[in-house]
Amino acid sequence: MLREQALWWLRVAERDLERARRSLSYDDRAAAVFWAQQAAEKALKALLLAFKGGFPKTHSIRRLVEELGMDLGLSEEELEDAYELTQYYYLPRYPDVVEGLPDEAISRRTAERAVAIARRIVERAREALEGAAGPSL
């Protein structure tokens, strides 16, 4: 049952990553970073379900990575980029987080980095789950 739940969370993470990519292609930077954060969060929660049996109720990428306690094969720079994703859960959703429109506060480069690190996390989650259960996922 946990395996099925973990796979479900991973599939949802992959869909969110696709939403992030599409948003970026439309230059909707606020949506791109939001969906990137969601993809990374759900991929990490998939791993936590598979390897720890559950996950804390949080949107903090740092906390999820620390709870997981396993090497995701990310460089220090990639981990820092991943930790920055947490703010993108809030920034596009709450207009009082920044002055002006969220898209004005998010550069194209920032949105591209967010989508790229989310992609790496989703890929690493897929690899870890396949490694634990074999390639039949």
C-alpha positions as CSV (number, residue, x, y, z in Angstrom):
1,M,0.0,0.0,0.0
2,L,2.8,2.5,0.8
3,R,4.5,1.6,-2.5
4,E,1.3,2.5,-4.4
5,Q,0.9,5.7,-2.4
6,A,4.6,6.6,-3.1
7,L,4.1,6.0,-6.8
8,W,0.9,8.1,-6.8
9,W,2.8,11.0,-5.2
10,L,5.6,10.6,-7.8
11,R,3.1,10.6,-10.7
12,V,1.5,13.8,-9.3
13,A,5.0,15.3,-9.0
14,E,5.7,14.5,-12.6
15,R,2.4,16.2,-13.7
16,D,3.3,19.2,-11.6
17,L,6.7,19.4,-13.3
18,E,5.0,19.3,-16.7
19,R,2.8,22.2,-15.5
20,A,5.9,24.1,-14.5
21,R,7.5,23.6,-17.9
22,R,4.3,24.6,-19.7
23,S,4.0,27.7,-17.5
24,L,7.6,28.7,-18.3
25,S,6.9,28.3,-22.0
26,Y,4.1,30.9,-21.7
27,D,6.4,33.1,-19.6
28,D,4.1,32.7,-16.6
29,R,7.0,32.8,-14.2
30,A,4.8,32.9,-11.0
31,A,3.0,29.7,-12.1
32,A,6.3,28.1,-13.2
33,V,8.0,28.5,-9.8
34,F,4.9,27.5,-7.9
35,W,4.5,24.2,-9.9
36,A,8.3,23.6,-9.6
37,Q,8.0,23.8,-5.9
38,Q,5.0,21.5,-5.9
39,A,6.8,19.0,-8.1
40,A,9.9,18.9,-5.8
41,E,7.7,18.7,-2.6
42,K,5.6,15.8,-3.9
43,A,8.7,13.9,-5.2
44,L,10.3,14.2,-1.8
45,K,7.1,13.1,-0.1
46,A,7.0,10.1,-2.4
47,L,10.5,9.1,-1.2
48,L,9.5,9.7,2.4
49,L,6.5,7.4,2.0
50,A,8.6,4.7,0.4
51,F,11.6,4.8,2.7
52,K,10.2,6.2,6.0
53,G,6.5,5.3,5.9
54,G,5.3,8.9,6.0
55,F,6.1,12.5,5.9
56,P,5.6,15.7,7.9
57,K,2.9,18.2,6.9
58,T,5.2,20.9,5.6
59,H,6.0,22.8,2.4
60,S,9.6,23.2,3.4
61,I,11.9,21.5,0.9
62,R,14.8,21.8,3.4
63,R,12.8,20.0,6.1
64,L,11.7,17.2,3.7
65,V,15.3,16.7,2.5
66,E,16.5,16.6,6.1
67,E,13.7,14.2,7.1
68,L,14.7,11.9,4.2
69,G,18.3,11.8,5.3
70,M,19.5,10.2,2.1
71,D,21.9,11.4,-0.6
72,L,19.9,12.6,-3.6
73,G,23.0,13.0,-5.7
74,L,22.6,16.8,-5.7
75,S,25.5,19.2,-5.5
76,E,25.6,21.8,-2.7
77,E,24.6,24.5,-5.2
78,E,21.6,22.3,-6.4
79,L,20.6,21.8,-2.7
80,E,20.6,25.5,-2.1
81,D,18.5,26.0,-5.3
82,A,16.2,23.3,-4.0
83,Y,15.8,25.0,-0.6
84,E,14.9,28.3,-2.3
85,L,11.9,26.5,-3.9
86,T,10.0,26.7,-0.6
87,Q,9.4,30.5,-1.0
88,Y,7.7,29.7,-4.3
89,Y,4.9,27.9,-2.5
90,Y,3.9,31.3,-0.9
91,L,5.1,34.0,-3.3
92,P,2.6,33.4,-6.2
93,R,-0.3,32.6,-3.9
94,Y,-0.2,35.5,-1.5
95,P,0.0,39.0,-3.0
96,D,1.2,40.6,0.1
97,V,4.5,38.6,0.1
98,V,6.0,41.0,-2.4
99,E,5.2,44.5,-3.6
100,G,3.7,44.3,-7.1
101,L,2.8,41.3,-9.1
102,P,4.6,38.1,-8.4
103,D,5.7,37.8,-12.1
104,E,7.5,41.2,-11.7
105,A,9.5,39.8,-8.7
106,I,10.5,36.6,-10.5
107,S,13.1,36.8,-13.3
108,R,13.1,34.4,-16.2
109,R,16.4,33.1,-15.0
110,T,15.0,32.4,-11.5
111,A,12.0,30.6,-13.0
112,E,14.3,28.5,-15.3
113,R,16.5,27.5,-12.3
114,A,13.4,26.6,-10.3
115,V,12.1,24.3,-13.0
116,A,15.5,22.8,-13.6
117,I,16.1,21.9,-9.9
118,A,12.6,20.5,-9.6
119,R,13.3,18.3,-12.7
120,R,16.5,17.0,-11.0
121,I,14.6,16.2,-7.8
122,V,11.8,14.4,-9.6
123,E,14.4,12.4,-11.7
124,R,16.3,11.5,-8.5
125,A,13.1,10.4,-6.8
126,R,12.2,8.3,-9.8
127,E,15.7,6.7,-9.8
128,A,15.6,6.0,-6.1
129,L,12.1,4.4,-6.2
130,E,13.1,2.3,-9.2
131,G,16.3,1.3,-7.5
132,A,14.3,0.2,-4.4
133,A,11.7,-1.7,-6.3
134,G,13.2,-2.7,-9.6
135,P,12.6,-1.1,-13.0
136,S,8.9,-2.1,-13.3
137,L,7.5,1.2,-11.9
